[in-house]
């Protein structure tokens, strides 16, 4: 079945087959959960479980051999997909003594036949040899070194691939120092013999140069007068596959320290070069972020020469924190004027880092900060709202600091939040804990004003009223504490309900906290609701549905029995007839649930 799917004309079927192979080869971080559902008179499925270690290892061997044999026959895009997880699975199987030789043979053959990405392979080898070296058994270590040597060869280019092409330094500071010394030596040698450098330029200007920045910076330090600048720009311009400004950025960093005016002239020329402008933001960030360089980026963005999303890079490393506020606000005004999701998201990042995450916090400008928080683009639908966690985090921290600085604007922010409470296409909605924390803060300071906003929504039964109700009782995802109702005077609730008790009391019952209790000094809202309005069947029915909306772990019958006993215990001290009637109805319902659950549980045991 898997083999047939691997060669299907459907990409979805092929990817599903590859995903199955990936899952079958996982050794660590895997939890196998088996639970067969009852299927009436059908025969229950028999799932495979290895009898012993030998059978378990053999299963891994068979799947790995299947993958090994399939690799040469896969389509190019499917082989690239395998490359995203191949080395992760190889690492896990490498530690199984019976399989290590097979895995290394496969890696060696795949490398020789060009079936795996060489950059990924070299990164994997470097990681095992330099980061995990203490854990790698000597025989495996020797094989890994031999594979690496076969790829790299010897001489200057081999040394470049070994030290500049690696994806990361080791975790050992002594090794880091050794690598840095080798990079310095190679940079000096490259300046003396530029022909050797030229042989490697084609990959230095791509993502294959994992330590390109360090080498570029060292090269710039050794290149008196920056004689290589024109040649490096030409090489970068010629990069086709996976171009990266890492190496060129390192070289220009050396230029920025020695000759800032030459750097400005160079970046001005990059702005006019259509092949290099996609790297303008990265090169700016890696060299010097100044008022002048930001104005250059704004101008390039207005002309459509750079991607606005690339500007997010400027937040890293506090690169923008030394800008003048006048120039930063010019950037703010431009990004707001774009009125697009990507611009709004970038601006939140930059704003948070500029005002809140510098060496010292800066006071917000009131008008532009509220304009930032209320950008319509922030609340538009996006393809993957749940993946924008940092957006809601930055929005939340900016809104919190804004309210602390300008307390009178809290209600305006609350109106904004409630207006978009059910906009689930945006990350800023009722299920964002960062958003509801801000609303909680405003409620804590202005409970009456917030209740007035909420009451209007509940009165009109607006689309967002359900989520407002869940927020009030504290049952939204990630909610903390007892909910917003605890912060508001109960007199406000009863006054609101009494305007139209037939309709509003049953609605309030759907989100009142589902607890019956007696604690001195604490009002039980569910009981008080029943005392006041429990004669209405709709109120009792809505409250019962509220109580029955729940989850639990373990046998259902045990849960229902416990819930019934708690209600009966509460009833034993209750005097109000409305409350007792509600409990009697709930107990009757629980009796039916218990009987049904016990039948189901008994059937599953046989």
N, C-alpha and C positions, 0 to 999 in steps of 0.2 A: 504494500500500500504506500509506504513512504517513498520507495524507489519510483513508483509510478507518478506520485505527486511531484517529485523532484524534477521530472522532465515534462511536466504538464505545460500546456500553452498558457495556462492561467498563472499570472504572477502571484496572486493571493494563495493559490494552492501550493506553489513552490515555496513561498515564504513560510507557510504553515508547516510544511515538511521540515524546513531548516530549523524552525523554532522547536519542533519536536525533538530533533537531534540535539540541539543546544540543551534542552531540558534534560534529556536522557543522559547527557555527559556531565551534568552538574554533580559535584561531590560535596562541597561545603555550602552552608547557608540554605539547605534544602529541608523542608519539612513535608513528609509524605502523609497526607491525611486521607484515610479511606473510610467512607461511610456509605453503605449501600441502602438505598431507599426501598421501602416495601413496595412490591410491584404486583400485588394480588396473587394470582395463581401462576404467574410466570416464574420460571426457575431463576434463582438468584445467580448473578454473575460471579465467576470465580476469578479473583484478582491474583496476579503473580507476586510472590514474595520469595526472595532468595533463601535457600535452605542454610547456606553457610557462606563464609568469606569467599571461598573459591568460586562459587556460583555467582556471587555478587561481582567479583572482579571480571569474570568471564563475560558478564553482561556489558560491562564498560568496554571490554576489548572488542566485542562484536560490533558495537555501535561506532567505536573509533575506526575500526577497519572499514566499516561501511562508508564513513565520511571520507577516509583516506582514498578509497577507490572511486568515490563519486566526485572528488574535487576536480580532476581534469575534465570531466564531462559537463560541469556546471556552466551556465551562461555567465558572462562577465559581471553583470550586475548582481547575480546571486552569489558569485564568488566574493565580491566585495562585501556583501552582507555577512557571509561567513567570517570574513576578516575582522568584523567588529567584535566577535566573541571567540574566535578560534584560539587565540593565545591565552585567554582566560581559562578555557577548558583544558588546554594543554598544561597550564601551570598546575591545576588541581590534580590531573592524572599523573603528573611528573613525580609526585610524592608517593605514588603507589608503586612499590618495588617491582611488582610483576609487570607493570605497564610502562615504566620509564624508558626502557630501550625502544619500545614500539613508538612512543611519542616522539623521541628524538630522531628516530629514523624517518618518521613522517615529516617532521619539520625540515630536516636536511633535504629530503627529496623535494618537498614543496618549494623550498628556497631555490634549489638547483633548477627546477622546471618553471620558476616564475609564477607559481600558483598562489603565492601570498605576497602581500605588500611588503616590500623590502624595508621601508621606513618603520612600519609597525614591528617587523621582525627584529630590526636592529634595536629599537626601543625596548622590546621584550628581553632581548639578550642582555642589554646594558642593565636593565632593572634586576635581572636574576644574578648577573655577575658582580654588580656593584652595590645594590641595595640589599638583596637577599643572600649575599655571598656566604654569610656565616651559617646559613641553613641548608645550603646546597651540598650534597655529598660529593666528595672528590671525584669519583668517576663521572658523575653527571656534569660537574663543573668543567672537567677537561673536554667533554663532548661539546658543551656550549661554547667554550673558547675556540674549539676547532671550527665550529659552524660560523662563528663571528669572523675568524681569520679568513675563511674561504670567501666570505662576502666582501670583506674590506680589502684584502690583498695586502701589499706592502708599500712603503714609501710615503711621501708627503700626503698624497690623496687619502691613503689608508688612515694616516694619523688624523687628518681632518675629519673623516667620517667617524672615527672612533671618539674624538674629543668634542668636536663642534656639532656633529650629527646626533649626539645623544639627546634624549628627551629630558633628562633631569640629572642633577648631581646626586651622588649617593647620600646616605644619611650620616656618613662618617665625615666630620669636619676635616680630618687629615686627607681624605680622598678628595674633598672639595678643593683644598689648597693645591693638591697635586694637579688636578684638572685645570685649575686656573693658571698654574705655572706653564702647563703644556700649551694652553691657549695663547698665553703671552709669547711663548717661544715660536709657535706657528705663525702668529701675526708678524713678528719680527722677520721671520724667514720669508713670509709672503711679500713683504715690502722690498726685501732684497732681491727676490726672484719673482717678479710679477707674473711670469709665464705660469708658474705653479699655481698662483692664485686664480688666474684666468681659467685653468682647467676645472676649477671647482665652483666658479661663479654661478653656473646654471642651476645648481641645487642650493647654493647659499641664499639665493633670493626667494626660496620657497619655504614651506613649513617643515621641510626635511632638516633644516638647520635648527635643531632644538636648543643649541647654545649660541645661536647666531648673534644675539645681542652682545654677549660677552666678547665674542670674537670680533664683531664689528667695532666695538668700543676700543678694544686693544689695537686693532688695525689702525683706527683713526689716531690713536695716541702715538703710534710709530711712524705714521705717514706725514712727514714734515711738509708743510705747505698744502696738504690735502690734495696731492697730485692724482689720487685715484678717484676723486669725487665724480668727475664726468663719466668715467668708465663704469663705476658702480651704478650710477643713475641709468645708464644705457642697458646694463645687465638687468636691472630691476624692470625696466620698460619691456624687456624681451621675455620676462617670465610669463609662462602660459598656464601651467598646471600648478594649482595651489600656491599662488604668489603670496609672499609674506613680507612685511616691512620690518621684521625682527632684526635681521642683519644690517640693513641700511639704517634702521633707527639707531642701532648701537654706534655705527660710524658717525651719524649726524649728531649723536649726543656728544661725542668728542669734539666735533666742529662747534657745537653750541658753547662749550666751555672755553674754547680757545679763540673763536672768532664769531660772536653773535651776529654781526652784520652779514657775514657769509651765510650763516644759517637762514636768516630772513630772506636773503636773495634766492637761496636754493628753494625754500618752501614757496616763495612767490612764483618761481619757475615751475614747481610741481603743480601749482594751481592752474597753470596754463597748459599742462600736459595731460590730455584725456586718459592716457594709459596709467599715469601715476596718481591722478587725483583721488582714486578710491583709497589710497594709502595716506592721504593728507592728514586725517584726524589722528591716525596711529602715529605718524611721524611727528606730529605736533606734540602729542602726549609723551612720546619717548624722549623728546629733546627739551623744549622749554615752553611752558604755557604762560603766556604774557597777555596783557591787554591787546597788543598788536596782533598776536597770533589768533586770539579769539575773534577779533574783528575780521581777520582773514577768513576764518571758518564760517562766520555768519554770512559774509559776502558769497563764499563758495556755495553755501547751502541755499541761499536765495536764488542762485543761478542753476540749482539742481545738479551741481558738480559732485556733491558728496551725499551719502545716505544720512538722514537725520538720526537714525538709530545708532550710527557709529559715534555720535557725540556722547553717548553714555560712558564711553571709555574715559572721558575727562574726569569722571568722579573718582576713579581709582587712584589710590596713592595721594589723595588730597591735592591733586594737580591743580584744581581751580581755586584753592583756598586763598591764594595770594592775589587774586584778581581785584581790581578796584570795584567797588559796589556799582559804580556808574556803568562800567562795561558789562558786569554780570547782569545787571538789570536790562541792558540792551539785549543780551542773549535771552533773558526771560521773556521780554516783550515779543521778540521774534518767534520763539517757540509757541507761545500762546496764540500768536496770530496765524500760525499754520493750521490750527484747528483739526489736528489728526491725532489718532491714538498714539502712534509712535512718538510724536513730538511731546505729547502730554506725559507719557511714561518717562521719557528721557528727562524732562524738566523736573519731575518729582525727585528723581535720583540726584540730579545736580543741585537742586534746591536744598535737599536734606544735607548733602555733604558740605555745601557752601556755608549754610547758616548754623547747622547743628553739630557737624563732625570735624570742625577745624580744631586748632590748638585752643581756641576759645569760642564760645557761642556768640553769634552776632544777633542783635535784635532784628525782628522781622519788620519789613515795611507793611503796614496794615492792608492797604488797598491791593497791592500786587499779590500778597499772600492769599487773601481770600479769593482773588481771581484765579490763582493757581489751584486752590482746593476745589473750586466750583466749575472748572473747565468742563463743558459738555462732553468733550472727547474722552474724559476719564470714565464716563458712565455709558459709553456706547458699547454695543455688543462686540465681543472679540471671539476668535475661534477657540482659544484655550484659556478661559478666565481663571481656572483653578491653578494654572502654571505661573500666574503673576503674583506670587506671594510677596515678593519684595515691593511691588507696587502698593499693595494695601498696607504693608508695614511702613513704608515711607509716608504714605498719605496719613496714616494714623499718628506717626510721631510728629509730623508737621502740624496736623490739626490740634494735637494735644498741646504742643508748645505755643501755638497761636492763641488758643483759648486761655492758657495761663498768662499770656502777655496781654490779651485783649478780652477780658471776661465778658464784656457786654456783647461780644459777637458770638457767644456760645449758642444762643437760640437760632441764629441764622445758620450756623453749621448743623444744628439738630434738624432744622427744616430741610436742609440739603440731604442729609442722611435718610430721613424718613421718606422723602420724595422718591428716592432711588432704592428703597429697601428691598424691593422684589425684582430689581434689574439683574437677573442672574447671568445675563450675557456679559456683564462687567464683573471684575473682581471686587468691586466696592458695593457689597450688598449685605443683606441680613446675616449671611453665613460667614462673613469676614469678622473674625474676633477683633481685629484691629479697628474696624469700623464701630462695632458695638461697644468697645471699650471707650471710645470717644463719646458715644451717646450716653454711656453710664456716667462719665465724668460730668457732662452737661447736666444730666438728671440730678446728680449729687449736689450741684450748685444751684440749680433752678428747678426743683421738683414740680412746683405748681405750673410754671410756664411750659415745661415739657409735657405734663399731663394734659394741658389744654390742646397742645398739638396732637397728642395721641388720641384724645377724646374725639376730635374732629374726624380723624381717620376711622375710628371705631363706629362713630355715629353714621357715617356715610357707607359703612361696609365696603370700603375701597379695596382694591385688589391686594394691597399690602397689609390689610387689617389682620389676616391670619398670622403673618410673620411678626407684626407688632405685638399680637397676643402672645406668641411664643417668647418674644423678648421680655414681655412684662412678667411672665412666670419663670423665666430663666431656663428654658429648655431648648434654646437654639444650640447648634453644634458649637462646642468650645465654651459655652457659658460658664461663668463662675459665680458662686454665691447663690442667694435665694431669689434672684430675679429683681426686675425693676419695681414690681408691685410693693416690695418691702420698703422702698424709698418714698412711696407716695402715701399720703394720708388716706385711710380707707373711707373717710367721710366723702372724699372726692368721688370714689367709685359709686357709693350708694346714692349720692346726689345725682350722679349722671344716670344711673339705672332708673331712679324714680321718675325721671322725665317720661320714660316709655317702658315700664317694667315688663310687660308681656314679651316684648321683643328683645330688650337689652339684657334681661336677667339670664335668659337661656344662652345668649351669645357669650356673656361673661363666664358662664359655667364651662365653656369649651376651653378656656385658657387659665382659669383660676388654679393655683397650685393644688395638685391632687393628693392632699393629705388631710386626714382628720386627726387632730391632736389637742392636748390640753397642756399648755405651758404657761406658767405665770408670767404676765407681762407681755405675752405675744398673742396676737389675734389669729385665730384659725379662720381664714377667709372662706374656705369651702363650707365650714359649718355655719358661719354667719350668713352666707348666701342662702343656705337651706332654711335657716331660721326665718329670714326675711321673705324669701320667694319660693320656698320649697313646696308650697301647695300646688304650684304649676307643674303639670306632668312634663312639659317640655324642658323645664329647668332640671328636674331629676334625670331625665333621659340624656340630656347633654352632659351633665356632670358624670353620669355612669359611663358614657362613651369616653369621656376624658380619663376616668380612672382605669378603664379597660385598655387604653392605648399605652402599651408598656412592653418591656422586654425582660428576659430573665435567662439564667443559665441553670441547667439541670432539668429533671423531669417536670413537665408542666403540672402534673397533678399535685406535686409537693408545693409548687409555687402558689397554685390556687388555694390549697388548703391553708397555707400560712396567711395569705391575704384575707381569706374568710375569717380566720380566727382573730386577726387584728381588728377587723370590723366588729365582730361580736364582742370583743373585749371593750371596745370603745362604747358600744351600745349599752353595756351593762351599767354605765354611769350616766347615760344620757336621759334627759327629761323632755326634750323638745320632740313633739310628735312628727314634725316634718323631717327631722334628722333620722328618727327611728324608722320612719317609712322608707326613706332612701336606703338605709342600711339593710332593711328586710328585702328590698328589691335586689340589692347587690348580692346578698347572701344567696338568694334564689338563683340568680344568674351564675354565681360561682359554683353552686351545687351541680348545675347542668354541665358547666365546664369541667368540673372534677370528674364526673361520670364519663364524659366523652374522652378526656385525657387518659383515664385509667384503662378504658377499652383499647385505645390506640397503643398504649404502653404494653398491655398484656399481649396484644397481637404481635408486636415486634419481638417479644421474647421467644416466640415459638416459630 
